[in-house]
Amino acid sequence: MATRRTRFPAGFGALWGCVLLDLIGFGIVLPILPLWAERFGARPATIGTLVATYSAFQLVCAPLWGWLSDRVGRKPVLVLALVGTAAGSLLTGLASSLVLLFVGRAIDGMSGASVAVAQAAVADLAEPAERPRLLGLIGAAFGLGFVAGPALGALAALGGPRAPFLVAAGLAACNAVVAVTRLPETHPGTRARQWGATASNQAAGYQAAGAEDPGAEDQADGADQRPPWRRPRLARLLLVAFTSLVAFSAFETTFSLFGERRLGLRLASTGAVFAWIGLAIVLANTALVAPAVRRLGELGALRLGLALNAVGLVLLAVTRSWVLLVPALLALCAGQGLVTPTLSSSVAGAVRAERRGGALGMQQAAGGLARVIGPLAGGFAFQRLGVPVPYVAGAALAILCLPLVPGRAHSGAGRLPLPHARAR
């Protein structure tokens, strides 16, 4: 008699908790970093460079962390990243000069590039059909971290200007200890070595599970040694990741200016709208992804998300009152809430399980580059070409992404069946 499948795979709760605590720590630091840097004589341009240092090191290191996790396992890389986060936050809080602030942010940026490793660990644990839902829940942990972190940082600041950074460092250190004791190793190659499995019985496991071996196509066309970014399916998904996030990050960057010009929003009301957007995306991650994937499939849900982003941006371009602002933002929140987890799931499913860390690292790098180009292009278009231009252009980019989404998903590029869990 078949047993009822549990709601979450073993180890997912511990992984979700580690991601949540990590993002709370990031949320503690980010809002107060500019004020802390001013104490060392930093001017606005220098502060911007300081913030960009984190993103630059994250951009460079994300593929390296993913590649390393494919070789030594997810758990040691995640633990090392958490230790790095603790060290970076501690150095930032104890810094006595601007140079040390830059070093601290560089260390924190390198450690923050491990997001792709956490996503790869979730993909390792999940069945293909469950992968978008579980990655959506990881996205919800990101959103909750960004909501809770600034509030905790504001409370910690009552203890002095260094206190928030020290709290973030302590949180990351505790998180590392919890990860050592509770996180499972999920990487298929590491599990296979532990069980004495070989490539042949891994392939047999895919066959027994009734799934396509995602490496079979590579072996058939002689492309087994190609780097992942040279594989057409993955390259198209990475292009979608970059292009769609250019559009969305341009919206994020210019929306406060848009609200001021078109709707007369002030600082407090703009902050409230952004908080509402964050919570709405969390709700979409948790409540919308699973039914959309069940009804439309992983790639169909991705296309729906891109289409909703396009609709939301077009509505935003013509918005001059709350009557249109609300449906525009609802469409954008629902769209981005669908795009983020389904795109990561599709990238994870485009390569063999033992290579997905590197693939997701490249997706994170593509997103990091988009978050550099999108704000620059959006700000230029808003100032030089007109208020609605970033949103019209963003909608066009989202529509251009639709034909780039591949037409068929690998059915077996999901969870690697365990050697002892063959079909009975």
N, C-alpha and C positions, 0 to 999 in steps of 0.2 A: 504494500500500500504506500503510495507516495506521501511524503510528509509535506506539510504546508510550508512554503518558503517564507522565511522571516522577512520583515519589511526592509531591513538594512543588512548588508553583508557584515560579517564579523570584522571589527577593526575600523569601520567607517566612523563610528561615534568618536573614537579617540582622534582620528585624523581631522574630523570636522572641528572638534574642540581646539586642536592645535592651531588650525588655520584661523579660527575666531580670535584666540588670544594673540596671535601674531598680528592680525589686522587691528586689534584694539591698541596694541603698542604703537603701531604706525600712526593710528588716528590720534594718539596722545601727542606725538611729536610734531606732526605736520603743521597744525595751526599756530603753534607758539614758536616755531623755529625762526621765523623772520624777526620777531621781537627779541629773541635771545641773541641773534646775530648782530642786531643793532647795538647791543651792549659792548661789542668788540669793534665798533666804528664802521660796520658794514653799511654801505649805501645801497639803494634799491637795486642797482645793476648787479652789485656783488651778491646781494641776497638772492636774486634770480639765478645767478650762476651757482650759488650754493644749493638751491633746490634742484636745479638741472643736473648737478653732479650725481645725485641719487639716481635719477632716471638714466643718465649716461652709463653708469656702471651696471645698472640693471639690464640695459639694452645689450651691453657687450657680454655679460656673464650668464644671461638666461640660457642660451644654447649650450654653454659649457657645463652648467649645472645639470641640464637635462642629459647631455651626453655622458657625464660622469655617473648619473644615477642609473643609466642603462648598463653600466659596467660593474659598479660596486654595490648597487641596490639603492632603493629609495630612502630607507630609514637612516643610514649613516649620513647621507647628504642633507636630509631634512634636519637632523640633529646638529650637524655642523653649521647649517645656515642659522638655526636658532641661537647657537652660541655666538656666531658672528653678529647677529642682531643685538644680542645683549652687550657685546663688546663695543659695537658702534654707538649704541645709545648711551652707554656708560662714558665713553670718551667724549661724546657730544656734551653731556651734562657736566663733566669735570674739566672741560676745555678751558685753557687760560689764554688762548690766542685764536685768531681767525684761521690760521693754518690747521690747528688741531680740529676745528669745526669741520673743515673740508675733509680731513682724513676720516673723521667719524662718519660723515655722510657717505663717503666713498665705501667704507666698510659696510655700512648699513645697506647701501645700494647693491653691493655684491651679494649680500645675504638675502635681500628681498627678491633677487632674481630666481629664488627657489620655488616661486609660485607654480611654475610649470611642473616641478617635481611632485608637488602636492596633487595637482590635477592628474598626473600620470599614475600616482598611487591610487587615486579614486578609480581611474579607468581600469587599473589592474584588478581591483576588487569587484567591479561591476560586470554583470552580464550586459551584452550589447544593448538589449532593449531597455535596461535600467540606467545606462550610462548617462544620457542627457539629464534625467531627473536628479541623479546624485551630483552631477556637476552643477546643476542648478542650485542645489542646496549648498554647495561650496560657494557659489556666487552669493547666496543669501548670507553666508558667514562673512563675506567681504563687506556687504552692505551694513550688517549689524555692527561690525567692527568700526566702520567709519562713523556710525551714529554714536556708539558708546565711547569710543576713544576720546573725541574732543571733550565730552562731558567729564570723563574721568581726569583728563588733563587739566581742565579748569579747576577741579577740586584739588588736584595735587599742587597746582600753582599757589594755592594758599599757603603752602609750606615753604615757599621761596622759589626763585626762578630756575634753580637746578633740579628741583624736586620732580617735575614731570618726566624729565629724562631718566632720572634714577628709578622712578616707578616703572617706566617702560623697560629699562634694563633688567630690573628684578623680575618683571613679568616674563620677559623672554628667557631668562635663566631658569625660572620655574617651569616654563613651557618645555625647555630642553630636557629637564629631568623627567618630566612626565612622558615626553616622547621616548626617552630611553627605556622606560619601564612599561609603557602601554602600547606604543605604536607597533603594529606588525610589519614584517618585511613583506612587501607585496610584489616585488619585481619577479617576473616569471623565470628569468634565468637563474636568479638566486634560489628560488624555490626548487627549480629543476635540479640544481646542484645538490641542494639539501636532500632531495628524494632520490638522487641518482638517475634522474631522467635524462634522456638523450634527445637529440633533434628528431630522431625517428619516432620515439614514443610521444613527443609533443605533437608531431603531425598526426599520429594515430589518435591522440586525444581530441584534436579538432574534428577528425573524421567520425569518431565515436559520438561526439556531441552533435553531429549533424550540421557542422558549420564548415564554411570554406576556410582553408588555411590561407591567411593573408599573405604568406610568402610564396605561395604557389605561382602566382602570376609573375612575380619577379624572376623566379627560377625558370619559368617557361620562356620568357623573352630575353634571358641572359642578362638581366639588369640587376641581379642580386647585389652587386657591389656598388651600385649608383648611390651617391649621397641622397638623402631624402628629398632635399629641395629640388632635385632634378627629375623627380617623378611627377608626371603631369597632374595627377589627382591632387597630391599634396601641394604642389606649386599653386594650383588654382585656389585651394582653400586658404593658403597663406596670403594670396593676393586679395581674397575677400576679407580676411582678417584686417589687413592693412587699410584697404580702401574704405570699408565700412566704419572703422574706428577714426579715420581722418574726418569723415563726415560728422560723427557723433562728438568727437573732441572739439571740433570747431563750434558746435552748438554749445557745449559746456563752457567754453571759454568766453563766448560772446553773449550768453544769455542774460547775465546781470546788466550789461550795457543795453541789451534789447529791452529788458523790463523797465529800465529807467527811461529810455527814449519813447517807447510805445505805450507803456502802461503807468508810468510814474512811480514805479516801485522804488522803495528806499532800501537801505542796507538790511534792516531787520526783516522786512517782508521778503526780500530776495533770498536771505538765508533760510527763511521758513519754506519758501518754494523749493529750494534745493534739498532741504531735509525731506520734504514730501516726495520729491522725485526719487531720492534714495530709498525711502520706505516702499514706494510703489514698485521699484525694480526688484526689491527683496520679495514683495508679494508675488510678482510675476515669476521670479525664479522658483518659488516654492509651490505656487498654485496653478500656474499656467503651462509650465513646460511639459509635465507628464501627460495631461490630456491632449495637448497639441501634438506631441510625438505619437501617442497612441492612435490618433485620428489621421494624421498626415504623414507620419514617418519622420525620422530624424532630419532628412534633407528638406522635406516639405515644411516642417516647422521652422527651419532656418530661412527658407524663402519667405514664409509668412512674416517672420520677424523683420527681414529686410524691407518687405513691402510696407509694413506698419511704420518703420522708421521713415520711409519716403513720404508716406501720407502725413505723418506728424510734422515733418520738416516743411512740407508744402503749406500745411495749415498755419504753421508758425510764421511763415513768410508773409502771410496776409493778415495776421492777427493784430487787431487794434483794441481788443476788449477781452474781458475774461470769458465771454461767451465762446470764443474760438480758442482761447489759451488752454482751457481745461481739456477739451478733446484732443488738442494738439499734443499736450504733455502726456495724456493717457496713452495715445498711440505710440509715442516715443518710448515711454516706460515699458509698455507691453512688448514693443518691438525689440528693444535692447535686452529685456529680460529673456526673450526667446533666443536672440542671436548669440549671446555670450556662451551659454552652456551647450547649445547644439553645435556651434562652430568648433568648440574645443572637443566635443565628443566625436565630431566628424574627422578632425585632425588625428585624434587618438585611434580612430578606426581605419585610417588610411595607410597605416604601417603595421608591421608585426608588433606584437605586444612587447617584445624585448627591445624595440627601438622607439617606443612612443615618448620616452622622456626627452630625447633629442628633438623629435618632431614638435612636441608641445613647447619646448624651449625656443624653437624658431618662431612659433606662433607668438610667444610672449615678446620676443625681440621685434617682430613685425608690429605688434601693438605698441611697443615702446617708441619705435620710429614714428608711428602714426601720431602718437601723442606729442611728438616734437613738431611734425609738419602741420598737423591739423590746427593747433592753436595759432601758429604763425600765419597760415593761409587764411584762417577764419578772421583773425584780427585785421589783416591787411584788407580783405574783401569788405569787412564791415566799415572800416574807416574810409577806404578809397573808392569803393564801388557802390556802397549803399547798404542800408540796414538789412534788407531781405536777402542780399546776395549769398551770404554763407549758407543760408537754409535752402535756397533754391539749388545751389551747387551741391550741397550735401544730399538733397533728395535725388539729384541726377546721379551722384556716385552710388547711392543705395540701389537705384534701379539698374545701373550698369553691373552691379554685383550679381544680380539675379541670374543671368546666363552663365556666369562664371561658376556657380554652384554645380558640382558634378552631378551627373544624372543617376548614378547608382552607387550605393554603399556596399563595401565589403561586408558580407554577413558574418564573417568569422573573425574579424579583427578586434574582437573584444576580449573578454576574459579568457585567459589560457586555462583550459580544463585541467584539473588536477590529475596526476597519474592514477590516483586511486578512485577517481570519480568518473569512471567510464560508464557508458550506457549499460544498463543491466538487462 
